[in-house]
Amino acid sequence: MIESFKKRSSSDSVTKDDAQYLIYLLEAFVNLTFSDNGISPLLGKSAIEQFTKILDPSYGSEAIL
């Protein structure tokens, strides 16, 4: 899941469909990380770095343009 998320969110041109897919993946990550077992697969895969990147306001404004 995290590799798919990183690939789709790293693209220079995020489409509307990509954005919807990313939202679904983020919702899944939220649900998974309610337990320690869900957090473990995210460790060491730059997940938090990628989450931080797409939450930056400049990332969203560039994707909209």
PDB file of N, CA, C and O in Angstrom:
ATOM      1  N   MET A   1       0.814  -1.197   0.000  1.00  0.00           N
ATOM      2  CA  MET A   1       0.000   0.000   0.000  1.00  0.00           C
ATOM      3  C   MET A   1       0.857   1.261   0.000  1.00  0.00           C
ATOM      4  O   MET A   1       0.592   2.209  -0.739  1.00  0.00           O
ATOM      5  N   ILE A   2       1.898   1.256   0.848  1.00  0.00           N
ATOM      6  CA  ILE A   2       2.706   2.466   0.950  1.00  0.00           C
ATOM      7  C   ILE A   2       3.461   2.740  -0.338  1.00  0.00           C
ATOM      8  O   ILE A   2       3.636   3.898  -0.720  1.00  0.00           O
ATOM      9  N   GLU A   3       3.911   1.692  -1.010  1.00  0.00           N
ATOM     10  CA  GLU A   3       4.623   1.901  -2.274  1.00  0.00           C
ATOM     11  C   GLU A   3       3.679   2.491  -3.326  1.00  0.00           C
ATOM     12  O   GLU A   3       4.081   3.361  -4.098  1.00  0.00           O
ATOM     13  N   SER A   4       2.455   2.033  -3.361  1.00  0.00           N
ATOM     14  CA  SER A   4       1.465   2.580  -4.291  1.00  0.00           C
ATOM     15  C   SER A   4       1.180   4.039  -3.957  1.00  0.00           C
ATOM     16  O   SER A   4       1.059   4.879  -4.849  1.00  0.00           O
ATOM     17  N   PHE A   5       1.073   4.328  -2.669  1.00  0.00           N
ATOM     18  CA  PHE A   5       0.820   5.700  -2.229  1.00  0.00           C
ATOM     19  C   PHE A   5       1.970   6.615  -2.640  1.00  0.00           C
ATOM     20  O   PHE A   5       1.743   7.704  -3.168  1.00  0.00           O
ATOM     21  N   LYS A   6       3.195   6.176  -2.401  1.00  0.00           N
ATOM     22  CA  LYS A   6       4.353   6.998  -2.743  1.00  0.00           C
ATOM     23  C   LYS A   6       4.439   7.227  -4.247  1.00  0.00           C
ATOM     24  O   LYS A   6       4.740   8.333  -4.696  1.00  0.00           O
ATOM     25  N   LYS A   7       4.176   6.185  -5.019  1.00  0.00           N
ATOM     26  CA  LYS A   7       4.241   6.312  -6.475  1.00  0.00           C
ATOM     27  C   LYS A   7       3.199   7.307  -6.992  1.00  0.00           C
ATOM     28  O   LYS A   7       3.517   8.183  -7.796  1.00  0.00           O
ATOM     29  N   ARG A   8       1.972   7.170  -6.534  1.00  0.00           N
ATOM     30  CA  ARG A   8       0.899   8.041  -7.026  1.00  0.00           C
ATOM     31  C   ARG A   8       1.061   9.483  -6.549  1.00  0.00           C
ATOM     32  O   ARG A   8       0.744  10.418  -7.283  1.00  0.00           O
ATOM     33  N   SER A   9       1.552   9.665  -5.327  1.00  0.00           N
ATOM     34  CA  SER A   9       1.656  11.027  -4.787  1.00  0.00           C
ATOM     35  C   SER A   9       2.950  11.713  -5.203  1.00  0.00           C
ATOM     36  O   SER A   9       3.083  12.922  -5.014  1.00  0.00           O
ATOM     37  N   SER A  10       3.898  10.985  -5.758  1.00  0.00           N
ATOM     38  CA  SER A  10       5.160  11.570  -6.206  1.00  0.00           C
ATOM     39  C   SER A  10       5.098  12.065  -7.634  1.00  0.00           C
ATOM     40  O   SER A  10       6.009  12.751  -8.098  1.00  0.00           O
ATOM     41  N   SER A  11       4.053  11.732  -8.319  1.00  0.00           N
ATOM     42  CA  SER A  11       3.915  12.116  -9.720  1.00  0.00           C
ATOM     43  C   SER A  11       3.876  13.632  -9.868  1.00  0.00           C
ATOM     44  O   SER A  11       3.364  14.338  -8.999  1.00  0.00           O
ATOM     45  N   ASP A  12       4.422  14.121 -10.976  1.00  0.00           N
ATOM     46  CA  ASP A  12       4.391  15.562 -11.237  1.00  0.00           C
ATOM     47  C   ASP A  12       2.981  16.051 -11.559  1.00  0.00           C
ATOM     48  O   ASP A  12       2.650  17.209 -11.304  1.00  0.00           O
ATOM     49  N   SER A  13       2.166  15.186 -12.110  1.00  0.00           N
ATOM     50  CA  SER A  13       0.801  15.577 -12.453  1.00  0.00           C
ATOM     51  C   SER A  13      -0.185  14.586 -11.841  1.00  0.00           C
ATOM     52  O   SER A  13      -0.383  13.486 -12.358  1.00  0.00           O
ATOM     53  N   VAL A  14      -0.792  14.990 -10.741  1.00  0.00           N
ATOM     54  CA  VAL A  14      -1.765  14.155 -10.055  1.00  0.00           C
ATOM     55  C   VAL A  14      -3.139  14.447 -10.651  1.00  0.00           C
ATOM     56  O   VAL A  14      -3.607  15.585 -10.624  1.00  0.00           O
ATOM     57  N   THR A  15      -3.772  13.423 -11.183  1.00  0.00           N
ATOM     58  CA  THR A  15      -5.098  13.593 -11.769  1.00  0.00           C
ATOM     59  C   THR A  15      -6.160  13.540 -10.686  1.00  0.00           C
ATOM     60  O   THR A  15      -5.871  13.217  -9.534  1.00  0.00           O
ATOM     61  N   LYS A  16      -7.368  13.854 -11.057  1.00  0.00           N
ATOM     62  CA  LYS A  16      -8.487  13.794 -10.111  1.00  0.00           C
ATOM     63  C   LYS A  16      -8.662  12.359  -9.602  1.00  0.00           C
ATOM     64  O   LYS A  16      -8.901  12.145  -8.414  1.00  0.00           O
ATOM     65  N   ASP A  17      -8.543  11.390 -10.495  1.00  0.00           N
ATOM     66  CA  ASP A  17      -8.658   9.988 -10.088  1.00  0.00           C
ATOM     67  C   ASP A  17      -7.537   9.587  -9.134  1.00  0.00           C
ATOM     68  O   ASP A  17      -7.772   8.861  -8.168  1.00  0.00           O
ATOM     69  N   ASP A  18      -6.320  10.059  -9.403  1.00  0.00           N
ATOM     70  CA  ASP A  18      -5.202   9.790  -8.493  1.00  0.00           C
ATOM     71  C   ASP A  18      -5.478  10.386  -7.118  1.00  0.00           C
ATOM     72  O   ASP A  18      -5.224   9.751  -6.095  1.00  0.00           O
ATOM     73  N   ALA A  19      -5.992  11.592  -7.104  1.00  0.00           N
ATOM     74  CA  ALA A  19      -6.281  12.267  -5.836  1.00  0.00           C
ATOM     75  C   ALA A  19      -7.326  11.487  -5.038  1.00  0.00           C
ATOM     76  O   ALA A  19      -7.185  11.328  -3.825  1.00  0.00           O
ATOM     77  N   GLN A  20      -8.362  11.004  -5.702  1.00  0.00           N
ATOM     78  CA  GLN A  20      -9.387  10.225  -5.009  1.00  0.00           C
ATOM     79  C   GLN A  20      -8.793   8.929  -4.470  1.00  0.00           C
ATOM     80  O   GLN A  20      -9.089   8.525  -3.345  1.00  0.00           O
ATOM     81  N   TYR A  21      -7.961   8.286  -5.267  1.00  0.00           N
ATOM     82  CA  TYR A  21      -7.286   7.054  -4.843  1.00  0.00           C
ATOM     83  C   TYR A  21      -6.413   7.326  -3.616  1.00  0.00           C
ATOM     84  O   TYR A  21      -6.402   6.531  -2.677  1.00  0.00           O
ATOM     85  N   LEU A  22      -5.687   8.439  -3.618  1.00  0.00           N
ATOM     86  CA  LEU A  22      -4.836   8.792  -2.487  1.00  0.00           C
ATOM     87  C   LEU A  22      -5.656   9.037  -1.225  1.00  0.00           C
ATOM     88  O   LEU A  22      -5.233   8.684  -0.124  1.00  0.00           O
ATOM     89  N   ILE A  23      -6.809   9.631  -1.389  1.00  0.00           N
ATOM     90  CA  ILE A  23      -7.690   9.851  -0.235  1.00  0.00           C
ATOM     91  C   ILE A  23      -8.120   8.515   0.362  1.00  0.00           C
ATOM     92  O   ILE A  23      -8.111   8.344   1.581  1.00  0.00           O
ATOM     93  N   TYR A  24      -8.497   7.571  -0.495  1.00  0.00           N
ATOM     94  CA  TYR A  24      -8.884   6.245  -0.007  1.00  0.00           C
ATOM     95  C   TYR A  24      -7.719   5.557   0.707  1.00  0.00           C
ATOM     96  O   TYR A  24      -7.909   4.933   1.751  1.00  0.00           O
ATOM     97  N   LEU A  25      -6.524   5.672   0.149  1.00  0.00           N
ATOM     98  CA  LEU A  25      -5.360   5.071   0.799  1.00  0.00           C
ATOM     99  C   LEU A  25      -5.073   5.729   2.146  1.00  0.00           C
ATOM    100  O   LEU A  25      -4.746   5.039   3.112  1.00  0.00           O
ATOM    101  N   LEU A  26      -5.189   7.048   2.220  1.00  0.00           N
ATOM    102  CA  LEU A  26      -4.976   7.731   3.502  1.00  0.00           C
ATOM    103  C   LEU A  26      -5.981   7.272   4.546  1.00  0.00           C
ATOM    104  O   LEU A  26      -5.623   7.067   5.706  1.00  0.00           O
ATOM    105  N   GLU A  27      -7.238   7.110   4.141  1.00  0.00           N
ATOM    106  CA  GLU A  27      -8.252   6.607   5.067  1.00  0.00           C
ATOM    107  C   GLU A  27      -7.895   5.205   5.552  1.00  0.00           C
ATOM    108  O   GLU A  27      -8.075   4.887   6.727  1.00  0.00           O
ATOM    109  N   ALA A  28      -7.392   4.373   4.653  1.00  0.00           N
ATOM    110  CA  ALA A  28      -6.983   3.022   5.037  1.00  0.00           C
ATOM    111  C   ALA A  28      -5.813   3.071   6.015  1.00  0.00           C
ATOM    112  O   ALA A  28      -5.782   2.315   6.986  1.00  0.00           O
ATOM    113  N   PHE A  29      -4.847   3.960   5.764  1.00  0.00           N
ATOM    114  CA  PHE A  29      -3.711   4.084   6.675  1.00  0.00           C
ATOM    115  C   PHE A  29      -4.162   4.531   8.055  1.00  0.00           C
ATOM    116  O   PHE A  29      -3.654   4.040   9.062  1.00  0.00           O
ATOM    117  N   VAL A  30      -5.103   5.448   8.111  1.00  0.00           N
ATOM    118  CA  VAL A  30      -5.623   5.902   9.407  1.00  0.00           C
ATOM    119  C   VAL A  30      -6.212   4.722  10.160  1.00  0.00           C
ATOM    120  O   VAL A  30      -5.931   4.535  11.344  1.00  0.00           O
ATOM    121  N   ASN A  31      -7.022   3.931   9.484  1.00  0.00           N
ATOM    122  CA  ASN A  31      -7.639   2.780  10.140  1.00  0.00           C
ATOM    123  C   ASN A  31      -6.602   1.741  10.569  1.00  0.00           C
ATOM    124  O   ASN A  31      -6.727   1.149  11.641  1.00  0.00           O
ATOM    125  N   LEU A  32      -5.591   1.519   9.752  1.00  0.00           N
ATOM    126  CA  LEU A  32      -4.564   0.537  10.083  1.00  0.00           C
ATOM    127  C   LEU A  32      -3.702   0.958  11.261  1.00  0.00           C
ATOM    128  O   LEU A  32      -3.276   0.116  12.050  1.00  0.00           O
ATOM    129  N   THR A  33      -3.446   2.234  11.385  1.00  0.00           N
ATOM    130  CA  THR A  33      -2.513   2.697  12.415  1.00  0.00           C
ATOM    131  C   THR A  33      -3.146   2.869  13.789  1.00  0.00           C
ATOM    132  O   THR A  33      -2.512   3.398  14.701  1.00  0.00           O
ATOM    133  N   PHE A  34      -4.372   2.434  13.943  1.00  0.00           N
ATOM    134  CA  PHE A  34      -4.975   2.453  15.275  1.00  0.00           C
ATOM    135  C   PHE A  34      -4.367   1.382  16.173  1.00  0.00           C
ATOM    136  O   PHE A  34      -4.566   1.408  17.388  1.00  0.00           O
ATOM    137  N   SER A  35      -3.634   0.451  15.595  1.00  0.00           N
ATOM    138  CA  SER A  35      -2.976  -0.584  16.393  1.00  0.00           C
ATOM    139  C   SER A  35      -1.483  -0.612  16.061  1.00  0.00           C
ATOM    140  O   SER A  35      -1.056  -0.145  15.005  1.00  0.00           O
ATOM    141  N   ASP A  36      -0.708  -1.166  16.980  1.00  0.00           N
ATOM    142  CA  ASP A  36       0.736  -1.274  16.755  1.00  0.00           C
ATOM    143  C   ASP A  36       1.044  -2.157  15.557  1.00  0.00           C
ATOM    144  O   ASP A  36       2.013  -1.907  14.842  1.00  0.00           O
ATOM    145  N   ASN A  37       0.241  -3.180  15.328  1.00  0.00           N
ATOM    146  CA  ASN A  37       0.460  -4.068  14.182  1.00  0.00           C
ATOM    147  C   ASN A  37       0.300  -3.328  12.863  1.00  0.00           C
ATOM    148  O   ASN A  37       0.930  -3.694  11.871  1.00  0.00           O
ATOM    149  N   GLY A  38      -0.523  -2.304  12.835  1.00  0.00           N
ATOM    150  CA  GLY A  38      -0.716  -1.523  11.622  1.00  0.00           C
ATOM    151  C   GLY A  38       0.382  -0.511  11.382  1.00  0.00           C
ATOM    152  O   GLY A  38       0.617  -0.102  10.245  1.00  0.00           O
ATOM    153  N   ILE A  39       1.057  -0.103  12.444  1.00  0.00           N
ATOM    154  CA  ILE A  39       2.129   0.875  12.325  1.00  0.00           C
ATOM    155  C   ILE A  39       3.412   0.220  11.814  1.00  0.00           C
ATOM    156  O   ILE A  39       4.138   0.823  11.024  1.00  0.00           O
ATOM    157  N   SER A  40       3.691  -0.974  12.244  1.00  0.00           N
ATOM    158  CA  SER A  40       4.945  -1.652  11.910  1.00  0.00           C
ATOM    159  C   SER A  40       5.252  -1.700  10.410  1.00  0.00           C
ATOM    160  O   SER A  40       6.392  -1.428  10.034  1.00  0.00           O
ATOM    161  N   PRO A  41       4.297  -2.032   9.535  1.00  0.00           N
ATOM    162  CA  PRO A  41       4.624  -2.089   8.105  1.00  0.00           C
ATOM    163  C   PRO A  41       5.015  -0.740   7.496  1.00  0.00           C
ATOM    164  O   PRO A  41       5.627  -0.702   6.429  1.00  0.00           O
ATOM    165  N   LEU A  42       4.672   0.360   8.156  1.00  0.00           N
ATOM    166  CA  LEU A  42       5.004   1.687   7.633  1.00  0.00           C
ATOM    167  C   LEU A  42       6.407   2.144   8.013  1.00  0.00           C
ATOM    168  O   LEU A  42       6.949   3.068   7.407  1.00  0.00           O
ATOM    169  N   LEU A  43       6.989   1.504   9.005  1.00  0.00           N
ATOM    170  CA  LEU A  43       8.301   1.927   9.493  1.00  0.00           C
ATOM    171  C   LEU A  43       9.390   1.611   8.476  1.00  0.00           C
ATOM    172  O   LEU A  43       9.417   0.528   7.892  1.00  0.00           O
ATOM    173  N   GLY A  44      10.283   2.570   8.275  1.00  0.00           N
ATOM    174  CA  GLY A  44      11.417   2.376   7.386  1.00  0.00           C
ATOM    175  C   GLY A  44      11.094   2.473   5.905  1.00  0.00           C
ATOM    176  O   GLY A  44      11.902   2.064   5.072  1.00  0.00           O
ATOM    177  N   LYS A  45       9.935   3.003   5.562  1.00  0.00           N
ATOM    178  CA  LYS A  45       9.545   3.090   4.153  1.00  0.00           C
ATOM    179  C   LYS A  45       9.270   4.526   3.710  1.00  0.00           C
ATOM    180  O   LYS A  45       8.632   4.740   2.679  1.00  0.00           O
ATOM    181  N   SER A  46       9.737   5.498   4.462  1.00  0.00           N
ATOM    182  CA  SER A  46       9.559   6.926   4.152  1.00  0.00           C
ATOM    183  C   SER A  46       8.088   7.335   4.091  1.00  0.00           C
ATOM    184  O   SER A  46       7.740   8.304   3.417  1.00  0.00           O
ATOM    185  N   ALA A  47       7.238   6.608   4.783  1.00  0.00           N
ATOM    186  CA  ALA A  47       5.798   6.894   4.749  1.00  0.00           C
ATOM    187  C   ALA A  47       5.492   8.275   5.333  1.00  0.00           C
ATOM    188  O   ALA A  47       4.774   9.067   4.723  1.00  0.00           O
ATOM    189  N   ILE A  48       6.032   8.553   6.498  1.00  0.00           N
ATOM    190  CA  ILE A  48       5.744   9.827   7.153  1.00  0.00           C
ATOM    191  C   ILE A  48       6.266  10.985   6.325  1.00  0.00           C
ATOM    192  O   ILE A  48       5.607  12.021   6.229  1.00  0.00           O
ATOM    193  N   GLU A  49       7.426  10.830   5.732  1.00  0.00           N
ATOM    194  CA  GLU A  49       7.984  11.876   4.863  1.00  0.00           C
ATOM    195  C   GLU A  49       7.032  12.177   3.702  1.00  0.00           C
ATOM    196  O   GLU A  49       6.805  13.340   3.370  1.00  0.00           O
ATOM    197  N   GLN A  50       6.477  11.131   3.089  1.00  0.00           N
ATOM    198  CA  GLN A  50       5.565  11.320   1.964  1.00  0.00           C
ATOM    199  C   GLN A  50       4.242  11.928   2.424  1.00  0.00           C
ATOM    200  O   GLN A  50       3.680  12.777   1.731  1.00  0.00           O
ATOM    201  N   PHE A  51       3.738  11.506   3.584  1.00  0.00           N
ATOM    202  CA  PHE A  51       2.502  12.086   4.118  1.00  0.00           C
ATOM    203  C   PHE A  51       2.695  13.583   4.359  1.00  0.00           C
ATOM    204  O   PHE A  51       1.832  14.393   4.022  1.00  0.00           O
ATOM    205  N   THR A  52       3.836  13.936   4.944  1.00  0.00           N
ATOM    206  CA  THR A  52       4.135  15.341   5.225  1.00  0.00           C
ATOM    207  C   THR A  52       4.211  16.143   3.931  1.00  0.00           C
ATOM    208  O   THR A  52       3.727  17.273   3.868  1.00  0.00           O
ATOM    209  N   LYS A  53       4.807  15.570   2.915  1.00  0.00           N
ATOM    210  CA  LYS A  53       4.952  16.264   1.633  1.00  0.00           C
ATOM    211  C   LYS A  53       3.594  16.607   1.029  1.00  0.00           C
ATOM    212  O   LYS A  53       3.375  17.739   0.598  1.00  0.00           O
ATOM    213  N   ILE A  54       2.687  15.640   0.996  1.00  0.00           N
ATOM    214  CA  ILE A  54       1.408  15.930   0.332  1.00  0.00           C
ATOM    215  C   ILE A  54       0.489  16.793   1.180  1.00  0.00           C
ATOM    216  O   ILE A  54      -0.471  17.363   0.662  1.00  0.00           O
ATOM    217  N   LEU A  55       0.767  16.899   2.477  1.00  0.00           N
ATOM    218  CA  LEU A  55      -0.042  17.776   3.333  1.00  0.00           C
ATOM    219  C   LEU A  55       0.441  19.219   3.304  1.00  0.00           C
ATOM    220  O   LEU A  55      -0.225  20.107   3.837  1.00  0.00           O
ATOM    221  N   ASP A  56       1.589  19.459   2.689  1.00  0.00           N
ATOM    222  CA  ASP A  56       2.115  20.811   2.550  1.00  0.00           C
ATOM    223  C   ASP A  56       1.212  21.599   1.603  1.00  0.00           C
ATOM    224  O   ASP A  56       0.926  21.123   0.504  1.00  0.00           O
ATOM    225  N   PRO A  57       0.755  22.787   1.995  1.00  0.00           N
ATOM    226  CA  PRO A  57      -0.145  23.570   1.135  1.00  0.00           C
ATOM    227  C   PRO A  57       0.404  23.836  -0.266  1.00  0.00           C
ATOM    228  O   PRO A  57      -0.367  23.916  -1.222  1.00  0.00           O
ATOM    229  N   SER A  58       1.712  23.971  -0.399  1.00  0.00           N
ATOM    230  CA  SER A  58       2.269  24.244  -1.731  1.00  0.00           C
ATOM    231  C   SER A  58       2.097  23.049  -2.666  1.00  0.00           C
ATOM    232  O   SER A  58       1.950  23.230  -3.874  1.00  0.00           O
ATOM    233  N   TYR A  59       2.112  21.828  -2.122  1.00  0.00           N
ATOM    234  CA  TYR A  59       1.912  20.636  -2.952  1.00  0.00           C
ATOM    235  C   TYR A  59       0.490  20.649  -3.542  1.00  0.00           C
ATOM    236  O   TYR A  59       0.304  20.399  -4.733  1.00  0.00           O
ATOM    237  N   GLY A  60      -0.483  20.935  -2.715  1.00  0.00           N
ATOM    238  CA  GLY A  60      -1.868  20.956  -3.181  1.00  0.00           C
ATOM    239  C   GLY A  60      -2.134  22.065  -4.189  1.00  0.00           C
ATOM    240  O   GLY A  60      -2.870  21.860  -5.155  1.00  0.00           O
ATOM    241  N   SER A  61      -1.549  23.231  -3.977  1.00  0.00           N
ATOM    242  CA  SER A  61      -1.793  24.333  -4.908  1.00  0.00           C
ATOM    243  C   SER A  61      -1.127  24.072  -6.247  1.00  0.00           C
ATOM    244  O   SER A  61      -1.643  24.492  -7.283  1.00  0.00           O
ATOM    245  N   GLU A  62       0.013  23.384  -6.247  1.00  0.00           N
ATOM    246  CA  GLU A  62       0.660  23.038  -7.518  1.00  0.00           C
ATOM    247  C   GLU A  62      -0.139  21.995  -8.275  1.00  0.00           C
ATOM    248  O   GLU A  62      -0.232  22.057  -9.501  1.00  0.00           O
ATOM    249  N   ALA A  63      -0.715  21.041  -7.566  1.00  0.00           N
ATOM    250  CA  ALA A  63      -1.483  19.961  -8.207  1.00  0.00           C
ATOM    251  C   ALA A  63      -2.770  20.486  -8.823  1.00  0.00           C
ATOM    252  O   ALA A  63      -3.235  19.945  -9.826  1.00  0.00           O
ATOM    253  N   ILE A  64      -3.348  21.517  -8.250  1.00  0.00           N
ATOM    254  CA  ILE A  64      -4.606  22.062  -8.743  1.00  0.00           C
ATOM    255  C   ILE A  64      -4.387  22.846 -10.024  1.00  0.00           C
ATOM    256  O   ILE A  64      -5.238  22.834 -10.914  1.00  0.00           O
ATOM    257  N   LEU A  65      -3.254  23.528 -10.127  1.00  0.00           N
ATOM    258  CA  LEU A  65      -2.997  24.366 -11.284  1.00  0.00           C
ATOM    259  C   LEU A  65      -2.795  23.595 -12.503  1.00  0.00           C
ATOM    260  O   LEU A  65      -2.567  24.171 -13.567  1.00  0.00           O
TER     261      LEU A  65
END
